[in-house]
Amino acid sequence: MDGKGTEKAPTGANMSNRSFPISDPICQTEDAPFAMDVIRRFGVFDYILYGILTFMATVSLLVFLEECIYIYRKVPANKKSLIIWVNGAAPAIGTMSCLGMWIPRATMFTDMFSGCYFAIVVFKFLILMVEEVGGDEAFLKRAGKYKLKISTGPCCCCCCCLPEVAITRRSLFLLKLGSIQFAVLKTAFTIFSIVLYTNDNYHVREISATEVAIWINCFVGVLTITALWPVGITFMHLKNTLRTIKIVPKYAMYQLLLILSQLQTAIINILGTNGTIACSPPFPSPFRGYMMSQQLLIMEMFIITMVTRLLYRRQYDPLPEEQDANENTRMTDLTQSP
């Protein structure tokens, strides 16, 4: 406080640890600050924080590029692109989060790109599980005498009365169709949202029944659940067969990626939009929530990148022929009662 009794505005690290009254002009605006406006308010703590997070995102990207070289040299041709797509999910989301952290006005677009990439990964992960068995023909040959249990999450985990489905080319096609629709429609809705945004008809922070954004997001949410269901069905059926190639921790990383990049981000953004997260200049309340989400994602994607590197860096030998005496290579027999 100076001699006139007025309080000086905090700068540097203090600005991230202090809440500001709603009367502050910045807290009343609905626009994200420009990148240079944010950098001008940086203190020592902010430079260190942004530097460390940028370093983590860069390392994640470099690790992924090194992994791509390994995959190109060591992995069979039918699995190369699949493993690269799945491995690239965490580095891609971390890189987009880093861009959104440095350029706050681009946050909506970086989130859209991350969402589209993850939608493709959902489909690629399902195909990867089938290819690990040996492809469509080998999958049908191994699984012909078993049935699919469709009462799994996230759609029908409580519907135990649902019948088991025979494994045929048609059922395999429907599983693939259920996942690829998310990749196609998510991308289409993202392009449609950007077009509406340019015409000032798409307001992601407006929660109202008259806003097109809320309807698009709800429909995309239904598509997400519908796409995750076939992946869960396939995993439950193949988890014993693929246990030797660590399919359980791979699936856990895939699920963790979903929770952190989609659910966590949505929760933080809603809290920011509702004003639960306090305004802190130069960030209004909604965009402070966005910044918190981006910074958390960078750290989380860095850890996931390192873990997935360990899981997928292995010798890609064909699975042994299925034998009744070998529990590690046996399909999950759902035709027998427990």
Sequence and secondary structure as in RCSB ss.txt:
>XXXX:A:sequence
MDGKGTEKAPTGANMSNRSFPISDPICQTEDAPFAMDVIRRFGVFDYILYGILTFMATVSLLVFLEECIYIYRKV
PANKKSLIIWVNGAAPAIGTMSCLGMWIPRATMFTDMFSGCYFAIVVFKFLILMVEEVGGDEAFLKRAGKYKLKI
STGPCCCCCCCLPEVAITRRSLFLLKLGSIQFAVLKTAFTIFSIVLYTNDNYHVREISATEVAIWINCFVGVLTI
TALWPVGITFMHLKNTLRTIKIVPKYAMYQLLLILSQLQTAIINILGTNGTIACSPPFPSPFRGYMMSQQLLIME
MFIITMVTRLLYRRQYDPLPEEQDANENTRMTDLTQSP
>XXXX:A:secstr
  TTS      GGGGGS    TTSHHHH  S   HHHHHHT  HHHHHHHHHHHHHHHHHHHHHHHHHHHHHHHS
 HHHHHHHHHHHTHHHHHHHHHHHHHH GGGHHHHHHHHHHHHHHHHHHHHHHHHHHHTSHHHHHHHHTTSEE  
  TTTSTT TTS  EE  HHHHHHHHHHHHHHHHHHHHHHHHHHHHHHTT   TT   TT HHHHHHHHHHHHHH
HHHHHHHHHHHHHTTTTGGGTHHHHHHHHHHHHIIIIIIHHHHHHHHHTT S  BTTB HHHHHHHHHHHHHHHH
HHHHHHHHHHHH S         TT GGG     SS  
